[in-house]
Amino acid sequence: MGHNQPEIDLSPSVSDEVRKTTCYMCACRCGIDVHMKDGKVAYIEGNRDHPVNKGVLCAKGAAGIMQHNAPSRLRAPLRRVGPRGSGKFKEITWDEALETAVGWMKPLRETAPETLAFFTGRDQSQSFTSYWAQNFGTPNYAAHGGFCSVNMATAGIYTMGGAFWEFGQPDWEHTKLFMLFGVAEDHDSNPIKMGLGRLKERGAKVIGVNPIRSGYNAIADEWVGITPGTDGLFILALVHELLKAGKIDLDYLARYTNAPVLVNGDPKSPDYGLFLRDGNDKPLVIDRNTGKLSAFDAPGILPDLAATHRHAGITHRPVLHLMAERYLDPQYAPDAVATRCGISADKIRRIALELAEVAFGDPVILDRPWTDFRGERHEQMIGRPVSFHAMRGISAHSNGFQTCRALHVLQILLGSVETPGGYRFKPPYPKPATAHPKPHSKAAPGVPLDGPHLGFVQGPEDLALREDGSPVRIDKAFTWENPMASHGLMHMVISNAHAGDPYKIDTLFLYMANMAWNSSMNTRGVIEMLTDTDEDGEYVIPRIIYSDAYSSEMVAYADLILPDTTYLERYDCISLLDRPICEPDAAADAIRWPVVEPDREVRGFQSVLCDLGHRLNLPGFVAEDGSAKYVDYADYIVNHQRKPGVGPLAGFRMGEAGLTHGRGGPNAAQLDSYIANGGFFIRHVPKNAAYFKPWNTGYQDWAVEMGFFDAPQPYLFQLYVEPLRKFQIAAEGHGTRQPPDHLRGRIKATMDPLPIWYPPLSDGHEDPVEYPIHALTQRPMAMYHSWGSQNAWLRQIHGRNPLYMPTRLMQQHTLHDGDWVRVISSHGSITVPVAHMAALNENTVWTWNAIGKRKGTWALDNEAPEATKGFLLNHLIHELLPPKGDGLRWANSDPITGQAAWFDLRVRIEKSAAPDECQPTFGRIQSPVPSAPSILTWKVGQ
């Protein structure tokens, strides 16, 4: 019998070659091993040597093979031949496409460069795309952060010189109590899952604060189902309790924060609320040793948290006095906030007690000597093992900036930032806001912009305003409406351009931004703006150029399509100048490289920009002899220097003595070195520099060596953000640059230098009785933005999305799973199926984001569940708030940063008969690519 058994290879070879690169299936940027057979992708797994994921790979990463082979991939450049929105295109050559683009853009550069608006979506090469826009000379550039989580990034940098997500992470190895607030499950998922696993292994407690208990919150030891938009109130109640109990780290506050900095306390003074400074403009403190005034960074001093100073009849008090006065107020007591937050007062008090007990009763002590910026040597590193992580859930509200600030202040009061067991920065952070550029907007024909577009204003003098006070930028970033809009306002570009407010544009140039569908509030309205014509029959937005790899909803609304490659077919640079992959203990960056060559007429968008830069004769893209300075993006990555010795990649540079890292000249073999090293570079922070980075001379010197700074830049954490006070002073009538009268009250109320909480702005425009229910979207772990729901494997996890409803609302409306409801906001309505979810805030409904697709797009079948049973909440949200009778239309965004307030949405629910498809429906778009076959199969290798 044995002789008749078939011979089966039980361990077949997965591949005949492995090519190591970087994943692009979310913003994690994990290392991947791409297994090849006969030159084709056969299998993708995690790279075990990679610093980000150490071999772990999620469903999205493994499904990259289906993204790379997606039937929806664009095949060649396209020129529109039918009306916008019809999807009728003609394939053209690359030369014709590029000459068309140059023909449109060259006259703009020579006459009015601001009439080109260049905005990029979830692009991971923003230092490059902004460099291109700067050389073109348009002030109108930004990426997608304004409708993502600019509140988080901006609040973090102004407060502590870094923020959550790419700027830092919890000290997973030493944390004993971890709280996470509103974390998107598709971002950073592998490191968070690995970190949570380590916490669970050690028995550390995890508290999840989120209206919805899914994903990370589902495995939390305690779930706090907070009412949306009240996180800041909850956090300040914790601050109240800690101050009341005296459970704050006074030594840490005195040494490393501006808690002891003296503030002008005379309401009659034009400097009221500003810091007392010396002749070198350094904030002043009282030295506890001598009782005298001193610059905050003077060697040998120990700042005094209690002492006041009277000068010229004005009393100056330390910041900590102002904080105690504010947060000990009964309005922040747990009993005062409990009902609004949906959390019992007892629970708030207990969580505050737990934070205090872990932070101060169970410190982490490492025997690592270090020296601080005042020259004092410390024999140990003492840390508070409480850490936090937060993201879009607390950010995407119109009170999000101050909420994020409040969370950072809570961390700092506990002494749990950059200490063992707390929150740690990833190089090249920390960097104070003053180390970043200020925004630049001076545009003139034929010359580059006068500096980087985006940055951090330090006062009204830095706003992007014309002489008459009108906005310089089409999105109105860095104006009195959005003073600290550090990432721009991508969600306002189309509506402002359509309205001609503040002016008309000629060409809208978009990359990877699905503005005709899930990346816009008011989706139908945006579609109408893109297709609207004037009295002469011309489009109101005359020209639209779009680059994408796939046949998305936005493609149909463009006039010229520049097809991008997939992430396995191009060079990319995950740069320290941009969004690096560092860990707290190491600086790291990475590349992508063409592990396969495209089989279509597509080109990497960044290489296309290099070509356009040459054809447009842009400085920075043209050599002295007139030839292209960079033949493609790979050439740029290797040879571009942002300043001498500092380029896009830190590893394998060329110094005088040979190979070097951090600083050094271009190295022709740099990309080959990255490929040979697994696609990444890593350099570890010295052990004595691993903590206390903003104040640690060891870290500061290492940062200079690496090229992050040109000189050490120690600084204080800003519990009190003085630039905010400068805007208030202007609103109070002081200074040469004044806000318009209708904004004075809002600026004074919201731009407080100490964190505050105010109700979401929509509360003043909508009747909470008429719209009593909060409505949210969340990103599923298996999908990244809109890309995943065309993926043949990932669609099997999320092919449709119900509206999840809590028990109370299901019972109130006599609903069962599969029933349908009409969801109504002040802007519109949708009709969708429901599903019961018990672990949900009782006044909140939610759904997965961006599952719904428009018929004819993404090569999906007309009857695909994504197109019939998938839906968007976007149809319920407008970029403007409803009128409130004052003759103005206020933006549906944070008044400080301009962040889109997606999560302020309020609705009411009505039971509905079941339609055939989710409503509203949109007509089918004719796609430039054919629909996918019903069965998608192929064989790799023999």
Salt bridges, closest charged atoms under 4 A:
GLU17 OE2 - ARG19 NE 2.90
ASP33 OD1 - LYS20 NZ 2.84
GLU45 OE2 - HIS35 NE2 2.76
ASP95 OD1 - ARG615 NH2 3.03
GLU96 OE2 - ARG79 NH1 2.25
GLU99 OE2 - ARG615 NH1 2.59
GLU110 OE2 - LYS106 NZ 3.82
GLU166 OE2 - ARG29 NH2 3.48
GLU166 OE2 - ARG579 NE 2.79
ASP171 OD2 - HIS174 ND1 3.12
GLU173 OE2 - ARG198 NE 2.55
ASP186 OD1 - HIS187 ND1 2.66
ASP221 OD1 - LYS200 NZ 3.34
GLU222 OE1 - LYS205 NZ 3.08
GLU222 OE2 - LYS347 NZ 3.79
GLU222 OE2 - ARG350 NH2 2.54
ASP249 OD2 - ARG384 NE 2.88
ASP251 OD2 - ARG255 NE 3.00
ASP281 OD1 - ARG277 NE 3.88
ASP297 OD2 - LYS282 NZ 2.78
GLU325 OE2 - ARG317 NH1 2.77
ASP335 OD2 - ARG349 NH1 3.05
ASP346 OD1 - ARG349 NH2 2.98
GLU354 OE1 - LYS205 NZ 2.99
GLU354 OE2 - ARG350 NH1 2.60
ASP362 OD1 - LYS176 NZ 2.98
ASP372 OD2 - HIS378 NE2 2.86
GLU376 OE1 - ARG255 NH1 2.69
GLU379 OE2 - ARG377 NE 2.75
GLU418 OE2 - LYS693 NZ 3.24
ASP462 OD1 - LYS438 NZ 3.46
ASP475 OD2 - ARG473 NH2 2.87
GLU481 OE2 - LYS476 NZ 3.87
ASP501 OD2 - LYS476 NZ 2.77
ASP506 OD1 - ARG543 NH1 2.80
ASP532 OD2 - HIS498 NE2 2.72
ASP559 OD1 - ARG80 NE 2.70
ASP559 OD2 - ARG84 NH2 2.85
ASP564 OD2 - ARG570 NH1 3.23
GLU569 OE1 - ARG600 NH2 2.91
ASP572 OD2 - ARG570 NE 2.85
ASP572 OD2 - ARG592 NH1 2.97
ASP585 OD1 - ARG424 NH2 2.64
ASP599 OD1 - ARG73 NH1 3.90
ASP599 OD1 - ARG600 NH1 2.91
ASP611 OD1 - ARG615 NE 2.64
GLU705 OE2 - ARG683 NH2 3.01
ASP710 OD1 - LYS643 NZ 3.06
ASP710 OD1 - ARG663 NH2 3.23
GLU722 OE1 - ARG277 NH2 2.34
GLU732 OE1 - ARG725 NH2 3.00
ASP741 OD1 - ARG744 NE 2.86
ASP752 OD1 - ARG326 NH1 2.77
ASP763 OD2 - ARG340 NH2 3.42
ASP763 OD1 - ARG906 NH1 3.64
GLU770 OE2 - ARG908 NH1 3.37
ASP819 OD2 - HIS816 ND1 3.82
GLU842 OE1 - ARG808 NE 3.98
GLU866 OE2 - ARG795 NE 2.69
GLU879 OE1 - HIS878 ND1 3.62
ASP904 OD1 - HIS397 ND1 2.74
GLU910 OE1 - ARG822 NH1 3.60
GLU910 OE2 - ARG908 NE 3.95
GLU917 OE2 - LYS855 NZ 2.67
